[in-house]
Amino acid sequence: LYRDLKLRGAIVRDRELLLLPQEQVYTKTSGVWNLSSDQGNLGTFYITNVRIVWFANLAENFNVSIPYLQIKSVRIRDSKFGPAFVIETTSQSGGYVLGFRVDPPEKLQEVYKEV
């Protein structure tokens, strides 16, 4: 989990992130939408010293853990849901493009700057 992108892993229990040894949570943001489907999924977004994690509030097994080592780029771009925080992963980790909606826009900027 320190190096590998993980989809739908056992990384959350009782709506709390299971931390890795030496991992520290920097920011926990509720109300973040994963824009991977047509309607989006509401969830919680963590920024730690090792990775970025998002999980769905209604199904914590619907999640993604993205180590910083696997991030190719981060940016803010327009989507059909409005401005989105977009993470592009390296080709070694699957070349995913993951979009997240963070409200309000000031919080979106904070998340972008922190990552």
N, CA, C and O atoms as CSV, one atom per row, in Angstrom:
chain,resi,resn,atom,element,x,y,z
A,1,LEU,N,N,0.804,-1.203,0.000
A,1,LEU,CA,C,0.000,0.000,0.000
A,1,LEU,C,C,0.848,1.268,0.000
A,1,LEU,O,O,0.358,2.344,-0.341
A,2,TYR,N,N,2.119,1.143,0.382
A,2,TYR,CA,C,2.991,2.308,0.322
A,2,TYR,C,C,3.320,2.676,-1.121
A,2,TYR,O,O,3.547,3.845,-1.434
A,3,ARG,N,N,3.346,1.667,-2.004
A,3,ARG,CA,C,3.789,1.885,-3.378
A,3,ARG,C,C,2.749,1.581,-4.436
A,3,ARG,O,O,2.845,2.091,-5.552
A,4,ASP,N,N,1.756,0.762,-4.117
A,4,ASP,CA,C,0.809,0.296,-5.125
A,4,ASP,C,C,-0.541,0.978,-5.004
A,4,ASP,O,O,-1.091,1.115,-3.911
A,5,LEU,N,N,-1.065,1.403,-6.143
A,5,LEU,CA,C,-2.421,1.919,-6.187
A,5,LEU,C,C,-3.365,0.771,-5.887
A,5,LEU,O,O,-3.202,-0.324,-6.426
A,6,LYS,N,N,-4.342,1.007,-5.040
A,6,LYS,CA,C,-5.256,-0.056,-4.625
A,6,LYS,C,C,-6.690,0.405,-4.830
A,6,LYS,O,O,-7.091,1.460,-4.338
A,7,LEU,N,N,-7.463,-0.399,-5.565
A,7,LEU,CA,C,-8.884,-0.139,-5.770
A,7,LEU,C,C,-9.688,-1.159,-4.984
A,7,LEU,O,O,-9.364,-2.347,-4.985
A,8,ARG,N,N,-10.738,-0.698,-4.311
A,8,ARG,CA,C,-11.650,-1.568,-3.577
A,8,ARG,C,C,-10.931,-2.485,-2.590
A,8,ARG,O,O,-11.244,-3.671,-2.490
A,9,GLY,N,N,-9.973,-1.927,-1.868
A,9,GLY,CA,C,-9.222,-2.700,-0.879
A,9,GLY,C,C,-9.850,-2.603,0.498
A,9,GLY,O,O,-10.774,-1.821,0.721
A,10,ALA,N,N,-9.337,-3.409,1.421
A,10,ALA,CA,C,-9.803,-3.386,2.815
A,10,ALA,C,C,-8.988,-2.331,3.571
A,10,ALA,O,O,-8.166,-2.655,4.428
A,11,ILE,N,N,-9.236,-1.066,3.232
A,11,ILE,CA,C,-8.431,0.023,3.797
A,11,ILE,C,C,-9.221,0.906,4.749
A,11,ILE,O,O,-8.683,1.852,5.325
A,12,VAL,N,N,-10.521,0.585,4.915
A,12,VAL,CA,C,-11.404,1.385,5.766
A,12,VAL,C,C,-12.190,0.447,6.674
A,12,VAL,O,O,-12.653,-0.609,6.242
A,13,ARG,N,N,-12.336,0.846,7.942
A,13,ARG,CA,C,-13.177,0.090,8.870
A,13,ARG,C,C,-13.991,1.083,9.683
A,13,ARG,O,O,-13.442,2.031,10.245
A,14,ASP,N,N,-15.292,0.868,9.744
A,14,ASP,CA,C,-16.197,1.761,10.492
A,14,ASP,C,C,-16.009,3.222,10.092
A,14,ASP,O,O,-15.964,4.113,10.939
A,15,ARG,N,N,-15.901,3.444,8.795
A,15,ARG,CA,C,-15.782,4.792,8.205
A,15,ARG,C,C,-14.521,5.533,8.635
A,15,ARG,O,O,-14.479,6.762,8.600
A,16,GLU,N,N,-13.499,4.792,9.038
A,16,GLU,CA,C,-12.207,5.394,9.378
A,16,GLU,C,C,-11.106,4.688,8.599
A,16,GLU,O,O,-11.131,3.469,8.430
A,17,LEU,N,N,-10.143,5.469,8.128
A,17,LEU,CA,C,-9.019,4.931,7.373
A,17,LEU,C,C,-8.136,4.084,8.276
A,17,LEU,O,O,-7.795,4.498,9.384
A,18,LEU,N,N,-7.765,2.892,7.801
A,18,LEU,CA,C,-6.808,2.058,8.511
A,18,LEU,C,C,-5.407,2.546,8.125
A,18,LEU,O,O,-4.991,2.418,6.973
A,19,LEU,N,N,-4.702,3.095,9.082
A,19,LEU,CA,C,-3.397,3.696,8.800
A,19,LEU,C,C,-2.305,2.641,8.688
A,19,LEU,O,O,-2.336,1.612,9.362
A,20,LEU,N,N,-1.347,2.921,7.827
A,20,LEU,CA,C,-0.157,2.093,7.686
A,20,LEU,C,C,0.826,2.480,8.790
A,20,LEU,O,O,0.707,3.565,9.359
A,21,PRO,N,N,1.798,1.612,9.106
A,21,PRO,CA,C,2.820,2.004,10.082
A,21,PRO,C,C,3.517,3.290,9.633
A,21,PRO,O,O,3.885,3.421,8.466
A,22,GLN,N,N,3.696,4.221,10.540
A,22,GLN,CA,C,4.339,5.514,10.306
A,22,GLN,C,C,3.491,6.495,9.495
A,22,GLN,O,O,3.950,7.596,9.190
A,23,GLU,N,N,2.269,6.115,9.144
A,23,GLU,CA,C,1.417,7.012,8.366
A,23,GLU,C,C,0.704,7.997,9.286
A,23,GLU,O,O,0.283,7.648,10.388
A,24,GLN,N,N,0.577,9.240,8.809
A,24,GLN,CA,C,-0.108,10.286,9.558
A,24,GLN,C,C,-1.136,10.959,8.652
A,24,GLN,O,O,-0.844,11.268,7.497
A,25,VAL,N,N,-2.331,11.182,9.177
A,25,VAL,CA,C,-3.366,11.895,8.428
A,25,VAL,C,C,-3.104,13.385,8.544
A,25,VAL,O,O,-2.989,13.918,9.648
A,26,TYR,N,N,-3.009,14.058,7.404
A,26,TYR,CA,C,-2.864,15.510,7.385
A,26,TYR,C,C,-4.229,16.186,7.309
A,26,TYR,O,O,-4.496,17.145,8.032
A,27,THR,N,N,-5.093,15.677,6.426
A,27,THR,CA,C,-6.397,16.289,6.222
A,27,THR,C,C,-7.438,15.213,5.939
A,27,THR,O,O,-7.190,14.267,5.192
A,28,LYS,N,N,-8.614,15.377,6.555
A,28,LYS,CA,C,-9.771,14.525,6.273
A,28,LYS,C,C,-10.886,15.463,5.816
A,28,LYS,O,O,-11.260,16.386,6.539
A,29,THR,N,N,-11.417,15.224,4.615
A,29,THR,CA,C,-12.450,16.088,4.050
A,29,THR,C,C,-13.679,15.253,3.730
A,29,THR,O,O,-13.618,14.320,2.930
A,30,SER,N,N,-14.781,15.591,4.354
A,30,SER,CA,C,-16.049,14.912,4.077
A,30,SER,C,C,-16.759,15.621,2.927
A,30,SER,O,O,-16.439,16.763,2.598
A,31,GLY,N,N,-17.721,14.936,2.322
A,31,GLY,CA,C,-18.522,15.546,1.262
A,31,GLY,C,C,-17.803,15.690,-0.056
A,31,GLY,O,O,-18.069,16.629,-0.807
A,32,VAL,N,N,-16.884,14.766,-0.357
A,32,VAL,CA,C,-16.141,14.793,-1.622
A,32,VAL,C,C,-16.753,13.759,-2.565
A,32,VAL,O,O,-16.916,12.593,-2.204
A,33,TRP,N,N,-17.087,14.200,-3.771
A,33,TRP,CA,C,-17.708,13.335,-4.774
A,33,TRP,C,C,-16.649,12.711,-5.676
A,33,TRP,O,O,-15.803,13.420,-6.221
A,34,ASN,N,N,-16.689,11.391,-5.835
A,34,ASN,CA,C,-15.887,10.697,-6.835
A,34,ASN,C,C,-16.686,10.751,-8.127
A,34,ASN,O,O,-17.846,10.340,-8.154
A,35,LEU,N,N,-16.087,11.247,-9.185
A,35,LEU,CA,C,-16.815,11.466,-10.434
A,35,LEU,C,C,-16.596,10.352,-11.452
A,35,LEU,O,O,-16.627,10.597,-12.658
A,36,SER,N,N,-16.378,9.141,-10.976
A,36,SER,CA,C,-16.081,8.039,-11.891
A,36,SER,C,C,-17.322,7.488,-12.592
A,36,SER,O,O,-17.201,6.777,-13.590
A,37,SER,N,N,-18.491,7.803,-12.092
A,37,SER,CA,C,-19.713,7.319,-12.745
A,37,SER,C,C,-20.576,8.508,-13.141
A,37,SER,O,O,-20.260,9.652,-12.813
A,38,ASP,N,N,-21.654,8.235,-13.838
A,38,ASP,CA,C,-22.508,9.315,-14.342
A,38,ASP,C,C,-23.096,10.189,-13.236
A,38,ASP,O,O,-23.273,11.392,-13.425
A,39,GLN,N,N,-23.400,9.584,-12.078
A,39,GLN,CA,C,-24.029,10.372,-11.033
A,39,GLN,C,C,-23.046,10.812,-9.949
A,39,GLN,O,O,-23.367,11.707,-9.167
A,40,GLY,N,N,-21.876,10.218,-9.880
A,40,GLY,CA,C,-20.932,10.539,-8.815
A,40,GLY,C,C,-21.291,9.791,-7.541
A,40,GLY,O,O,-22.427,9.348,-7.372
A,41,ASN,N,N,-20.317,9.650,-6.643
A,41,ASN,CA,C,-20.527,8.984,-5.363
A,41,ASN,C,C,-19.970,9.864,-4.262
A,41,ASN,O,O,-18.835,10.333,-4.344
A,42,LEU,N,N,-20.770,10.087,-3.236
A,42,LEU,CA,C,-20.365,10.939,-2.132
A,42,LEU,C,C,-19.496,10.154,-1.166
A,42,LEU,O,O,-19.814,9.017,-0.815
A,43,GLY,N,N,-18.378,10.774,-0.731
A,43,GLY,CA,C,-17.485,10.057,0.160
A,43,GLY,C,C,-16.587,10.966,0.973
A,43,GLY,O,O,-16.830,12.165,1.107
A,44,THR,N,N,-15.542,10.357,1.511
A,44,THR,CA,C,-14.578,11.031,2.379
A,44,THR,C,C,-13.197,10.913,1.762
A,44,THR,O,O,-12.828,9.868,1.226
A,45,PHE,N,N,-12.442,11.990,1.845
A,45,PHE,CA,C,-11.134,12.123,1.182
A,45,PHE,C,C,-10.076,12.356,2.260
A,45,PHE,O,O,-10.215,13.259,3.085
A,46,TYR,N,N,-9.027,11.549,2.252
A,46,TYR,CA,C,-7.922,11.694,3.198
A,46,TYR,C,C,-6.651,12.078,2.453
A,46,TYR,O,O,-6.376,11.557,1.373
A,47,ILE,N,N,-5.891,12.976,3.025
A,47,ILE,CA,C,-4.536,13.270,2.565
A,47,ILE,C,C,-3.612,12.902,3.716
A,47,ILE,O,O,-3.737,13.437,4.817
A,48,THR,N,N,-2.680,11.981,3.455
A,48,THR,CA,C,-1.730,11.564,4.484
A,48,THR,C,C,-0.311,11.857,3.998
A,48,THR,O,O,-0.116,12.408,2.915
A,49,ASN,N,N,0.661,11.487,4.804
A,49,ASN,CA,C,2.052,11.663,4.408
A,49,ASN,C,C,2.502,10.618,3.385
A,49,ASN,O,O,3.606,10.721,2.849
A,50,VAL,N,N,1.671,9.619,3.107
A,50,VAL,CA,C,2.041,8.519,2.210
A,50,VAL,C,C,1.188,8.473,0.944
A,50,VAL,O,O,1.677,8.127,-0.132
A,51,ARG,N,N,-0.091,8.825,1.084
A,51,ARG,CA,C,-1.039,8.569,-0.009
A,51,ARG,C,C,-2.252,9.481,0.096
A,51,ARG,O,O,-2.430,10.221,1.063
A,52,ILE,N,N,-3.078,9.395,-0.943
A,52,ILE,CA,C,-4.394,10.019,-0.978
A,52,ILE,C,C,-5.396,8.868,-0.991
A,52,ILE,O,O,-5.228,7.901,-1.734
A,53,VAL,N,N,-6.443,8.975,-0.163
A,53,VAL,CA,C,-7.456,7.927,-0.085
A,53,VAL,C,C,-8.837,8.562,-0.185
A,53,VAL,O,O,-9.102,9.600,0.421
A,54,TRP,N,N,-9.711,7.927,-0.957
A,54,TRP,CA,C,-11.123,8.310,-0.997
A,54,TRP,C,C,-11.942,7.048,-0.805
A,54,TRP,O,O,-11.593,5.999,-1.345
A,55,PHE,N,N,-13.042,7.131,-0.036
A,55,PHE,CA,C,-13.975,6.012,0.045
A,55,PHE,C,C,-15.408,6.523,0.083
A,55,PHE,O,O,-15.683,7.610,0.591
A,56,ALA,N,N,-16.313,5.720,-0.464
A,56,ALA,CA,C,-17.735,6.070,-0.523
A,56,ALA,C,C,-18.352,5.936,0.865
A,56,ALA,O,O,-18.074,4.979,1.587
A,57,ASN,N,N,-19.191,6.902,1.230
A,57,ASN,CA,C,-19.846,6.861,2.541
A,57,ASN,C,C,-20.824,5.694,2.663
A,57,ASN,O,O,-20.983,5.138,3.750
A,58,LEU,N,N,-21.476,5.319,1.571
A,58,LEU,CA,C,-22.489,4.261,1.624
A,58,LEU,C,C,-21.920,2.859,1.432
A,58,LEU,O,O,-22.589,1.873,1.738
A,59,ALA,N,N,-20.680,2.762,0.924
A,59,ALA,CA,C,-20.058,1.453,0.692
A,59,ALA,C,C,-18.544,1.622,0.820
A,59,ALA,O,O,-17.862,1.927,-0.158
A,60,GLU,N,N,-18.030,1.422,2.027
A,60,GLU,CA,C,-16.614,1.725,2.244
A,60,GLU,C,C,-15.669,0.819,1.458
A,60,GLU,O,O,-14.475,1.104,1.370
A,61,ASN,N,N,-16.192,-0.277,0.880
A,61,ASN,CA,C,-15.333,-1.094,0.012
A,61,ASN,C,C,-15.203,-0.484,-1.388
A,61,ASN,O,O,-14.421,-0.974,-2.203
A,62,PHE,N,N,-15.963,0.583,-1.673
A,62,PHE,CA,C,-15.787,1.343,-2.912
A,62,PHE,C,C,-14.807,2.458,-2.577
A,62,PHE,O,O,-15.197,3.514,-2.079
A,63,ASN,N,N,-13.524,2.211,-2.858
A,63,ASN,CA,C,-12.478,3.130,-2.415
A,63,ASN,C,C,-11.278,3.089,-3.339
A,63,ASN,O,O,-11.167,2.225,-4.208
A,64,VAL,N,N,-10.382,4.042,-3.133
A,64,VAL,CA,C,-9.121,4.074,-3.876
A,64,VAL,C,C,-8.037,4.620,-2.953
A,64,VAL,O,O,-8.257,5.588,-2.225
A,65,SER,N,N,-6.875,3.994,-2.991
A,65,SER,CA,C,-5.702,4.426,-2.251
A,65,SER,C,C,-4.603,4.703,-3.281
A,65,SER,O,O,-4.183,3.806,-4.011
A,66,ILE,N,N,-4.143,5.964,-3.328
A,66,ILE,CA,C,-3.184,6.381,-4.352
A,66,ILE,C,C,-1.906,6.880,-3.669
A,66,ILE,O,O,-1.879,7.997,-3.153
A,67,PRO,N,N,-0.851,6.061,-3.661
A,67,PRO,CA,C,0.420,6.536,-3.089
A,67,PRO,C,C,0.991,7.665,-3.946
A,67,PRO,O,O,0.831,7.673,-5.167
A,68,TYR,N,N,1.655,8.611,-3.296
A,68,TYR,CA,C,2.251,9.734,-4.038
A,68,TYR,C,C,3.215,9.239,-5.115
A,68,TYR,O,O,3.368,9.884,-6.152
A,69,LEU,N,N,3.867,8.096,-4.875
A,69,LEU,CA,C,4.807,7.541,-5.861
A,69,LEU,C,C,4.130,7.215,-7.192
A,69,LEU,O,O,4.796,7.156,-8.226
A,70,GLN,N,N,2.807,7.004,-7.174
A,70,GLN,CA,C,2.084,6.619,-8.391
A,70,GLN,C,C,1.356,7.783,-9.052
A,70,GLN,O,O,0.644,7.581,-10.035
A,71,ILE,N,N,1.522,8.990,-8.534
A,71,ILE,CA,C,0.824,10.145,-9.108
A,71,ILE,C,C,1.688,10.790,-10.183
A,71,ILE,O,O,2.831,11.174,-9.936
A,72,LYS,N,N,1.122,10.901,-11.379
A,72,LYS,CA,C,1.808,11.558,-12.492
A,72,LYS,C,C,1.536,13.056,-12.476
A,72,LYS,O,O,2.446,13.858,-12.683
A,73,SER,N,N,0.254,13.442,-12.225
A,73,SER,CA,C,-0.087,14.865,-12.183
A,73,SER,C,C,-1.361,15.078,-11.391
A,73,SER,O,O,-2.185,14.174,-11.249
A,74,VAL,N,N,-1.508,16.300,-10.874
A,74,VAL,CA,C,-2.765,16.742,-10.255
A,74,VAL,C,C,-3.117,18.092,-10.861
A,74,VAL,O,O,-2.237,18.905,-11.144
A,75,ARG,N,N,-4.403,18.322,-11.056
A,75,ARG,CA,C,-4.835,19.603,-11.621
A,75,ARG,C,C,-6.310,19.810,-11.314
A,75,ARG,O,O,-7.006,18.896,-10.874
A,76,ILE,N,N,-6.765,21.016,-11.554
A,76,ILE,CA,C,-8.184,21.321,-11.474
A,76,ILE,C,C,-8.666,21.554,-12.894
A,76,ILE,O,O,-8.069,22.326,-13.645
A,77,ARG,N,N,-9.753,20.880,-13.256
A,77,ARG,CA,C,-10.303,21.094,-14.595
A,77,ARG,C,C,-11.823,21.009,-14.547
A,77,ARG,O,O,-12.399,20.463,-13.606
A,78,ASP,N,N,-12.452,21.550,-15.564
A,78,ASP,CA,C,-13.908,21.550,-15.634
A,78,ASP,C,C,-14.431,20.154,-15.961
A,78,ASP,O,O,-13.828,19.406,-16.730
A,79,SER,N,N,-15.558,19.833,-15.358
A,79,SER,CA,C,-16.254,18.582,-15.655
A,79,SER,C,C,-17.738,18.900,-15.759
A,79,SER,O,O,-18.150,20.036,-15.522
A,80,LYS,N,N,-18.539,17.907,-16.110
A,80,LYS,CA,C,-19.983,18.155,-16.190
A,80,LYS,C,C,-20.583,18.409,-14.810
A,80,LYS,O,O,-21.731,18.839,-14.701
A,81,PHE,N,N,-19.802,18.143,-13.748
A,81,PHE,CA,C,-20.232,18.402,-12.374
A,81,PHE,C,C,-19.672,19.718,-11.842
A,81,PHE,O,O,-19.860,20.035,-10.667
A,82,GLY,N,N,-18.982,20.493,-12.695
A,82,GLY,CA,C,-18.318,21.720,-12.252
A,82,GLY,C,C,-16.827,21.478,-12.087
A,82,GLY,O,O,-16.320,20.454,-12.545
A,83,PRO,N,N,-16.109,22.401,-11.441
A,83,PRO,CA,C,-14.656,22.225,-11.274
A,83,PRO,C,C,-14.349,20.939,-10.507
A,83,PRO,O,O,-15.015,20.619,-9.522
A,84,ALA,N,N,-13.340,20.210,-10.966
A,84,ALA,CA,C,-12.984,18.935,-10.360
A,84,ALA,C,C,-11.487,18.872,-10.088
A,84,ALA,O,O,-10.679,19.403,-10.850
A,85,PHE,N,N,-11.130,18.209,-8.983
A,85,PHE,CA,C,-9.742,17.912,-8.656
A,85,PHE,C,C,-9.409,16.605,-9.363
A,85,PHE,O,O,-10.044,15.584,-9.100
A,86,VAL,N,N,-8.429,16.623,-10.251
A,86,VAL,CA,C,-8.129,15.468,-11.096
A,86,VAL,C,C,-6.732,14.940,-10.788
A,86,VAL,O,O,-5.756,15.690,-10.781
A,87,ILE,N,N,-6.657,13.638,-10.536
A,87,ILE,CA,C,-5.391,12.953,-10.289
A,87,ILE,C,C,-5.150,11.997,-11.443
A,87,ILE,O,O,-5.994,11.152,-11.742
A,88,GLU,N,N,-4.002,12.128,-12.090
A,88,GLU,CA,C,-3.601,11.183,-13.135
A,88,GLU,C,C,-2.482,10.326,-12.573
A,88,GLU,O,O,-1.499,10.844,-12.043
A,89,THR,N,N,-2.634,8.999,-12.691
A,89,THR,CA,C,-1.619,8.098,-12.153
A,89,THR,C,C,-0.647,7.657,-13.249
A,89,THR,O,O,-0.916,7.808,-14.441
A,90,THR,N,N,0.472,7.116,-12.819
A,90,THR,CA,C,1.497,6.669,-13.758
A,90,THR,C,C,1.003,5.470,-14.568
A,90,THR,O,O,0.051,4.792,-14.181
A,91,SER,N,N,1.662,5.226,-15.690
A,91,SER,CA,C,1.281,4.079,-16.518
A,91,SER,C,C,1.519,2.764,-15.771
A,91,SER,O,O,0.790,1.797,-15.988
A,92,GLN,N,N,2.537,2.713,-14.890
A,92,GLN,CA,C,2.810,1.496,-14.111
A,92,GLN,C,C,1.660,1.135,-13.179
A,92,GLN,O,O,1.477,-0.033,-12.838
A,93,SER,N,N,0.884,2.136,-12.767
A,93,SER,CA,C,-0.232,1.866,-11.855
A,93,SER,C,C,-1.569,1.844,-12.589
A,93,SER,O,O,-2.621,1.871,-11.950
A,94,GLY,N,N,-1.547,1.797,-13.910
A,94,GLY,CA,C,-2.773,1.659,-14.685
A,94,GLY,C,C,-3.171,2.877,-15.485
A,94,GLY,O,O,-4.111,2.813,-16.278
A,95,GLY,N,N,-2.469,4.002,-15.296
A,95,GLY,CA,C,-2.789,5.208,-16.060
A,95,GLY,C,C,-4.194,5.726,-15.831
A,95,GLY,O,O,-4.847,6.182,-16.769
A,96,TYR,N,N,-4.663,5.662,-14.604
A,96,TYR,CA,C,-6.015,6.134,-14.273
A,96,TYR,C,C,-6.087,7.657,-14.278
A,96,TYR,O,O,-5.107,8.339,-13.981
A,97,VAL,N,N,-7.252,8.173,-14.619
A,97,VAL,CA,C,-7.567,9.590,-14.444
A,97,VAL,C,C,-8.779,9.626,-13.525
A,97,VAL,O,O,-9.875,9.220,-13.910
A,98,LEU,N,N,-8.573,10.119,-12.298
A,98,LEU,CA,C,-9.602,10.097,-11.270
A,98,LEU,C,C,-10.033,11.519,-10.949
A,98,LEU,O,O,-9.197,12.379,-10.669
A,99,GLY,N,N,-11.326,11.766,-10.991
A,99,GLY,CA,C,-11.848,13.101,-10.723
A,99,GLY,C,C,-12.651,13.143,-9.442
A,99,GLY,O,O,-13.383,12.207,-9.121
A,100,PHE,N,N,-12.507,14.251,-8.704
A,100,PHE,CA,C,-13.206,14.440,-7.441
A,100,PHE,C,C,-13.767,15.854,-7.388
A,100,PHE,O,O,-13.086,16.817,-7.742
A,101,ARG,N,N,-15.005,15.970,-6.946
A,101,ARG,CA,C,-15.601,17.289,-6.744
A,101,ARG,C,C,-15.532,17.627,-5.260
A,101,ARG,O,O,-16.017,16.876,-4.414
A,102,VAL,N,N,-14.920,18.773,-4.961
A,102,VAL,CA,C,-14.763,19.243,-3.594
A,102,VAL,C,C,-15.478,20.590,-3.491
A,102,VAL,O,O,-15.169,21.518,-4.238
A,103,ASP,N,N,-16.430,20.695,-2.567
A,103,ASP,CA,C,-17.152,21.954,-2.362
A,103,ASP,C,C,-16.814,22.521,-0.989
A,103,ASP,O,O,-16.557,21.751,-0.064
A,104,PRO,N,N,-16.807,23.813,-0.829
A,104,PRO,CA,C,-16.943,24.876,-1.820
A,104,PRO,C,C,-15.646,25.045,-2.627
A,104,PRO,O,O,-14.654,24.377,-2.333
A,105,PRO,N,N,-15.637,25.922,-3.633
A,105,PRO,CA,C,-14.452,26.107,-4.478
A,105,PRO,C,C,-13.183,26.459,-3.682
A,105,PRO,O,O,-12.083,26.087,-4.088
A,106,GLU,N,N,-13.326,27.170,-2.559
A,106,GLU,CA,C,-12.150,27.504,-1.741
A,106,GLU,C,C,-11.506,26.236,-1.187
A,106,GLU,O,O,-10.280,26.141,-1.117
A,107,LYS,N,N,-12.331,25.256,-0.789
A,107,LYS,CA,C,-11.816,23.989,-0.267
A,107,LYS,C,C,-11.131,23.207,-1.384
A,107,LYS,O,O,-10.114,22.553,-1.152
A,108,LEU,N,N,-11.681,23.272,-2.584
A,108,LEU,CA,C,-11.064,22.624,-3.743
A,108,LEU,C,C,-9.637,23.155,-3.932
A,108,LEU,O,O,-8.707,22.378,-4.148
A,109,GLN,N,N,-9.472,24.459,-3.851
A,109,GLN,CA,C,-8.137,25.068,-3.999
A,109,GLN,C,C,-7.200,24.615,-2.875
A,109,GLN,O,O,-6.020,24.362,-3.118
A,110,GLU,N,N,-7.716,24.512,-1.652
A,110,GLU,CA,C,-6.903,24.073,-0.517
A,110,GLU,C,C,-6.394,22.648,-0.727
A,110,GLU,O,O,-5.219,22.358,-0.502
A,111,VAL,N,N,-7.298,21.760,-1.161
A,111,VAL,CA,C,-6.912,20.364,-1.414
A,111,VAL,C,C,-5.845,20.300,-2.505
A,111,VAL,O,O,-4.841,19.601,-2.366
A,112,TYR,N,N,-6.074,21.030,-3.579
A,112,TYR,CA,C,-5.114,21.056,-4.687
A,112,TYR,C,C,-3.735,21.511,-4.213
A,112,TYR,O,O,-2.730,20.875,-4.530
A,113,LYS,N,N,-3.683,22.601,-3.459
A,113,LYS,CA,C,-2.395,23.134,-2.981
A,113,LYS,C,C,-1.713,22.174,-2.024
A,113,LYS,O,O,-0.491,22.026,-2.052
A,114,GLU,N,N,-2.509,21.509,-1.164
A,114,GLU,CA,C,-1.907,20.592,-0.195
A,114,GLU,C,C,-1.267,19.388,-0.856
A,114,GLU,O,O,-0.191,18.947,-0.450
A,115,VAL,N,N,-1.924,18.857,-1.871
A,115,VAL,CA,C,-1.373,17.685,-2.578
A,115,VAL,C,C,-0.190,18.126,-3.405
A,115,VAL,O,O,0.428,17.305,-4.084
